[in-house]
Amino acid sequence: MTDIQQQIRTLAREKNAIIMAHFYQRPEVQEVADFIGDSLALAQQAANTDAKIIVLCGVHFMAETAKILCPDKLVLIPEPKAGCSLADSCQADDLRAWKEQHPDHYIVSYVNTSAAVKALTDVVVTSSNALKIVRTIPADKPVLFGPDHNLGAYISQQTGRELTLWNGACHVHSRFSAEALLALKREHPGAPVLAHPECKQIILNLSDVIGSTQALLSYVKNHPDMREFIIATESGVIHEMRKAVPEATFIPVPPEIPEGNTKDGLLPQGVGCMCNECEYMRMVTLDKLRDCLLHESPAVDVDPEIAKQAIIPIQRMLELS
């Protein structure tokens, strides 16, 4: 470990803190975490930890979920400005108005939402459990699904039931280039394409395996003899995939670049690299993580009344998972 990573581990031990990191975090942050997982696994771990302090290395809605599940614990986030384009696309007032337009509908909200949106929800889902949970809803009960339109369309297709979908999307998963993916498939004909269901339908149609981040990682672990994989999800997970199968090559699908937005072969500002990275996830650094533990700040708080309502659909999700 580097000096700063050793400092972080020492602080975590001294303060009885658990460091939890999402698969999309920087590799060096993942390496210093006590637990790495997708949104469902992070929620489950938060609900069951005995640690005094939870440090959530991820985006803000993840830290909110941990605080809702653990109201008596100190929940820290190294970078409170680490938001989520999908969560931002669905505000509580807008969801409330949508509910009023569909008063008899059951509200299914993706975990990528604020605490205030979860408080208006009947059940929360993640990409790991959305199929299973939607299948438990009575067939005669109409469903509003939001905010990820791509995931909702995939769930509708897989379950065969009509869902009324919110028009939101993850800015990372919605910008994969189908043209680039087709080229990669031609260049690597034996490599399976692994895609997250937040991707557009055209990407899913070109994929061999569709699943949550954890499901895609499990596929890699269960196929240690394969030597190439094409990855259509946030590229942070490739770090864990390489650890699982170090002999394999993992090829990230690049983002779609709007025509005229390249200059001398360089990508436009905000795209990052020739793979899809979430700039919000990359806001968490080792320096911020160390300082967060050292000063026990910034802390995440959720309005008690909102938390009281939001815990119900979150617990319902955990019970059904």
C-alpha positions as CSV (number, residue, x, y, z in Angstrom):
1,M,0.0,0.0,0.0
2,T,1.0,3.6,-0.5
3,D,1.5,5.9,2.5
4,I,-1.9,7.5,2.1
5,Q,-3.6,4.1,1.8
6,Q,-1.9,3.0,5.0
7,Q,-3.0,6.2,6.7
8,I,-6.6,5.5,5.6
9,R,-6.5,1.9,6.9
10,T,-5.1,3.1,10.2
11,L,-7.8,5.7,10.6
12,A,-10.5,3.3,9.8
13,R,-9.2,0.8,12.4
14,E,-8.8,3.5,15.1
15,K,-12.3,4.9,14.5
16,N,-14.2,1.6,14.0
17,A,-15.1,2.7,10.5
18,I,-16.1,0.5,7.5
19,I,-15.1,1.8,4.1
20,M,-17.5,0.8,1.4
21,A,-16.8,1.4,-2.2
22,H,-18.9,0.9,-5.4
23,F,-17.4,-1.0,-8.3
24,Y,-17.2,2.2,-10.3
25,Q,-14.8,3.9,-7.9
26,R,-11.1,4.5,-8.8
27,P,-9.0,1.4,-8.5
28,E,-6.9,2.9,-5.7
29,V,-10.0,3.6,-3.7
30,Q,-11.4,0.1,-4.3
31,E,-8.1,-1.3,-3.0
32,V,-8.4,0.4,0.3
33,A,-12.0,-0.4,1.0
34,D,-13.3,-3.0,3.4
35,F,-16.2,-3.9,1.1
36,I,-16.8,-3.4,-2.6
37,G,-20.1,-4.0,-4.3
38,D,-23.0,-2.7,-6.4
39,S,-25.9,-0.7,-5.0
40,L,-27.8,-3.7,-3.6
41,A,-24.7,-5.1,-1.9
42,L,-23.8,-1.7,-0.4
43,A,-27.3,-1.4,1.0
44,Q,-27.2,-4.9,2.4
45,Q,-23.8,-4.3,3.9
46,A,-24.8,-1.0,5.5
47,A,-27.9,-2.6,7.0
48,N,-25.8,-5.4,8.7
49,T,-22.6,-3.6,9.7
50,D,-21.5,-3.3,13.3
51,A,-19.1,-0.4,12.6
52,K,-19.6,2.9,14.3
53,I,-18.9,4.9,11.1
54,I,-19.8,4.1,7.5
55,V,-17.7,5.8,4.8
56,L,-19.5,5.5,1.5
57,C,-17.2,5.9,-1.5
58,G,-19.7,6.4,-4.2
59,V,-22.3,8.9,-5.2
60,H,-24.7,10.8,-2.9
61,F,-27.8,8.7,-3.2
62,M,-25.8,5.7,-2.0
63,A,-24.7,7.5,1.2
64,E,-28.3,8.7,1.7
65,T,-29.5,5.1,1.5
66,A,-26.9,4.0,4.0
67,K,-28.0,6.8,6.4
68,I,-31.7,5.8,6.1
69,L,-30.8,2.2,6.9
70,C,-28.5,3.2,9.8
71,P,-29.9,6.4,11.3
72,D,-27.8,6.0,14.5
73,K,-24.5,5.7,12.7
74,L,-22.3,8.4,11.4
75,V,-22.4,8.2,7.6
76,L,-19.6,10.0,5.7
77,I,-19.1,10.7,2.0
78,P,-15.6,11.9,0.9
79,E,-17.1,14.1,-1.8
80,P,-20.7,15.4,-1.2
81,K,-20.8,16.9,-4.7
82,A,-20.6,13.4,-6.2
83,G,-24.1,13.3,-7.7
84,C,-25.9,11.2,-10.2
85,S,-27.4,12.3,-13.5
86,L,-30.1,9.7,-13.2
87,A,-31.2,10.8,-9.7
88,D,-31.1,14.4,-10.9
89,S,-33.5,13.5,-13.7
90,C,-36.3,12.7,-11.3
91,Q,-37.2,15.3,-8.6
92,A,-39.6,14.6,-5.8
93,D,-42.1,17.3,-6.9
94,D,-42.2,15.9,-10.4
95,L,-42.7,12.3,-9.2
96,R,-45.5,13.5,-6.9
97,A,-47.2,15.1,-9.9
98,W,-46.7,11.9,-11.9
99,K,-48.3,9.9,-9.1
100,E,-51.3,12.2,-9.0
101,Q,-51.8,11.6,-12.7
102,H,-51.8,7.8,-12.1
103,P,-53.4,7.4,-8.7
104,D,-54.0,3.7,-8.9
105,H,-50.4,2.8,-10.0
106,Y,-47.7,1.0,-8.0
107,I,-44.5,3.1,-7.8
108,V,-41.3,1.3,-8.5
109,S,-38.2,3.5,-8.2
110,Y,-34.7,2.6,-9.1
111,V,-32.2,3.0,-6.3
112,N,-30.5,5.8,-8.2
113,T,-32.9,8.3,-6.7
114,S,-32.9,10.8,-3.8
115,A,-34.3,10.0,-0.4
116,A,-37.2,12.3,-1.1
117,V,-38.1,10.3,-4.2
118,K,-37.8,7.0,-2.3
119,A,-40.2,8.4,0.3
120,L,-42.9,8.6,-2.5
121,T,-42.2,5.0,-3.7
122,D,-43.8,1.7,-3.0
123,V,-40.7,-0.4,-3.6
124,V,-37.1,0.4,-4.5
125,V,-35.2,-1.8,-6.9
126,T,-31.6,-2.2,-8.2
127,S,-30.5,-3.7,-11.5
128,S,-29.7,-6.8,-9.5
129,N,-33.2,-7.4,-8.3
130,A,-35.6,-5.4,-10.5
131,L,-36.7,-8.4,-12.5
132,K,-37.4,-10.5,-9.5
133,I,-39.3,-7.7,-7.6
134,V,-41.4,-6.6,-10.6
135,R,-42.5,-10.2,-11.0
136,T,-43.9,-10.2,-7.5
137,I,-46.3,-7.3,-8.2
138,P,-49.8,-8.6,-9.1
139,A,-50.3,-8.7,-12.8
140,D,-53.5,-6.6,-12.6
141,K,-51.7,-3.8,-10.7
142,P,-50.5,-1.0,-13.1
143,V,-46.9,0.1,-12.5
144,L,-45.0,3.3,-12.8
145,F,-41.3,2.6,-13.2
146,G,-38.6,5.3,-12.9
147,P,-36.4,7.0,-13.5
148,D,-34.3,4.8,-15.8
149,H,-36.2,4.4,-19.1
150,N,-33.7,1.9,-20.5
151,L,-33.8,-0.4,-17.5
152,G,-37.6,-0.1,-17.4
153,A,-37.9,-1.0,-21.0
154,Y,-35.6,-4.1,-20.4
155,I,-37.7,-5.1,-17.4
156,S,-40.9,-4.7,-19.4
157,Q,-39.5,-6.8,-22.2
158,Q,-38.3,-9.6,-19.9
159,T,-41.5,-9.8,-17.8
160,G,-43.9,-9.3,-20.7
161,R,-45.9,-6.7,-18.7
162,E,-46.6,-3.1,-19.7
163,L,-44.9,-0.5,-17.5
164,T,-45.4,3.2,-17.6
165,L,-41.8,4.6,-17.8
166,W,-40.2,7.8,-16.6
167,N,-38.0,9.3,-19.2
168,G,-34.6,9.4,-17.5
169,A,-31.3,7.8,-18.3
170,C,-27.8,7.3,-16.9
171,H,-25.5,9.6,-18.9
172,V,-22.7,7.0,-18.8
173,H,-24.7,4.0,-19.9
174,S,-26.7,5.8,-22.5
175,R,-23.8,7.1,-24.5
176,F,-22.1,3.8,-25.6
177,S,-21.4,3.8,-29.3
178,A,-23.1,1.0,-31.3
179,E,-20.8,1.6,-34.2
180,A,-17.8,1.2,-32.0
181,L,-19.3,-1.9,-30.4
182,L,-19.9,-3.5,-33.9
183,A,-16.2,-2.8,-34.8
184,L,-15.0,-4.4,-31.6
185,K,-17.2,-7.5,-32.2
186,R,-15.6,-7.8,-35.7
187,E,-12.1,-7.4,-34.2
188,H,-12.6,-9.8,-31.4
189,P,-15.1,-12.4,-32.7
190,G,-14.7,-14.8,-29.7
191,A,-15.2,-12.2,-27.0
192,P,-18.6,-12.0,-25.4
193,V,-20.2,-8.6,-24.9
194,L,-21.2,-7.9,-21.3
195,A,-23.7,-5.0,-21.0
196,H,-25.6,-3.3,-18.2
197,P,-29.4,-3.0,-18.6
198,E,-29.1,0.8,-18.3
199,C,-27.7,0.7,-21.8
200,K,-29.8,1.6,-24.8
201,Q,-31.7,-1.2,-26.6
202,I,-29.4,-1.1,-29.6
203,I,-26.4,-2.0,-27.3
204,L,-28.4,-4.7,-25.5
205,N,-29.3,-6.2,-28.9
206,L,-25.6,-6.5,-29.7
207,S,-24.8,-8.1,-26.3
208,D,-24.3,-11.7,-25.2
209,V,-24.8,-11.1,-21.4
210,I,-27.0,-8.5,-19.8
211,G,-27.0,-8.0,-16.1
212,S,-26.1,-5.8,-13.1
213,T,-22.6,-4.9,-12.4
214,Q,-22.3,-7.8,-9.9
215,A,-23.9,-10.2,-12.4
216,L,-21.4,-9.2,-15.1
217,L,-18.5,-9.6,-12.7
218,S,-19.9,-13.0,-11.7
219,Y,-20.0,-14.0,-15.3
220,V,-16.3,-13.2,-15.7
221,K,-15.5,-15.2,-12.5
222,N,-17.4,-18.2,-13.8
223,H,-15.6,-18.2,-17.2
224,P,-11.9,-18.1,-16.2
225,D,-10.8,-19.8,-19.4
226,M,-12.0,-17.0,-21.6
227,R,-9.4,-14.6,-22.7
228,E,-11.3,-11.6,-24.0
229,F,-14.4,-9.7,-22.8
230,I,-16.0,-6.6,-24.3
231,I,-17.5,-4.5,-21.5
232,A,-20.4,-2.1,-21.9
233,T,-20.8,-0.7,-18.4
234,E,-18.8,1.9,-16.4
235,S,-15.2,0.9,-16.8
236,G,-14.4,1.0,-13.0
237,V,-15.6,-2.6,-12.7
238,I,-12.8,-3.8,-15.0
239,H,-10.4,-3.4,-12.0
240,E,-12.2,-6.1,-10.1
241,M,-12.6,-8.2,-13.3
242,R,-8.9,-8.1,-13.9
243,K,-8.3,-9.3,-10.3
244,A,-10.7,-12.2,-10.9
245,V,-9.2,-13.3,-14.3
246,P,-5.7,-11.6,-14.6
247,E,-4.9,-13.5,-17.8
248,A,-7.9,-12.1,-19.7
249,T,-8.2,-8.8,-21.7
250,F,-11.1,-6.5,-20.9
251,I,-12.1,-4.2,-23.7
252,P,-14.3,-1.2,-22.8
253,V,-16.8,0.0,-25.3
254,P,-16.1,3.7,-26.0
255,P,-18.6,6.5,-25.8
256,E,-20.4,7.9,-28.8
257,I,-18.8,11.2,-29.7
258,P,-21.2,13.8,-31.3
259,E,-20.1,14.7,-34.8
260,G,-17.7,17.7,-34.9
261,N,-16.8,17.4,-31.2
262,T,-13.3,15.9,-31.7
263,K,-10.2,18.0,-32.3
264,D,-7.0,16.4,-33.4
265,G,-8.2,13.0,-32.1
266,L,-9.0,14.4,-28.6
267,L,-12.3,13.8,-26.9
268,P,-14.6,16.7,-25.9
269,Q,-14.4,18.0,-22.4
270,G,-16.4,15.9,-19.9
271,V,-16.1,12.6,-21.8
272,G,-12.9,11.6,-20.0
273,C,-11.4,8.8,-22.0
274,M,-12.0,6.3,-24.8
275,C,-14.0,4.3,-22.3
276,N,-17.0,5.3,-20.3
277,E,-16.2,6.7,-16.9
278,C,-18.6,8.4,-14.5
279,E,-17.0,11.7,-13.6
280,Y,-19.1,11.8,-10.4
281,M,-17.7,8.4,-9.2
282,R,-14.2,9.7,-10.0
283,M,-14.6,12.7,-7.7
284,V,-13.8,10.5,-4.7
285,T,-10.0,10.4,-4.3
286,L,-7.6,9.0,-1.6
287,D,-6.9,12.5,-0.3
288,K,-10.6,13.2,0.2
289,L,-11.1,9.7,1.8
290,R,-8.3,10.3,4.3
291,D,-9.5,13.8,5.2
292,C,-13.0,12.5,5.5
293,L,-12.0,9.9,8.1
294,L,-9.6,12.3,9.8
295,H,-12.2,15.0,10.4
296,E,-15.3,12.7,10.4
297,S,-16.8,15.0,7.8
298,P,-18.7,15.6,5.5
299,A,-21.5,13.7,7.1
300,V,-24.7,12.8,5.3
301,D,-28.0,13.5,7.0
302,V,-31.6,12.8,5.8
303,D,-34.6,14.6,7.1
304,P,-36.2,12.3,9.7
305,E,-39.7,12.5,8.2
306,I,-38.4,11.7,4.7
307,A,-36.3,8.9,6.2
308,K,-39.3,7.5,8.0
309,Q,-41.1,7.1,4.7
310,A,-38.1,6.1,2.6
311,I,-37.1,3.2,4.8
312,I,-40.3,1.4,4.0
313,P,-39.7,0.8,0.2
314,I,-36.0,0.1,0.9
315,Q,-36.7,-2.5,3.5
316,R,-39.3,-4.0,1.2
317,M,-36.6,-4.3,-1.5
318,L,-34.2,-6.0,1.0
319,E,-36.8,-8.4,2.0
320,L,-37.7,-9.4,-1.6
321,S,-34.0,-9.7,-2.7
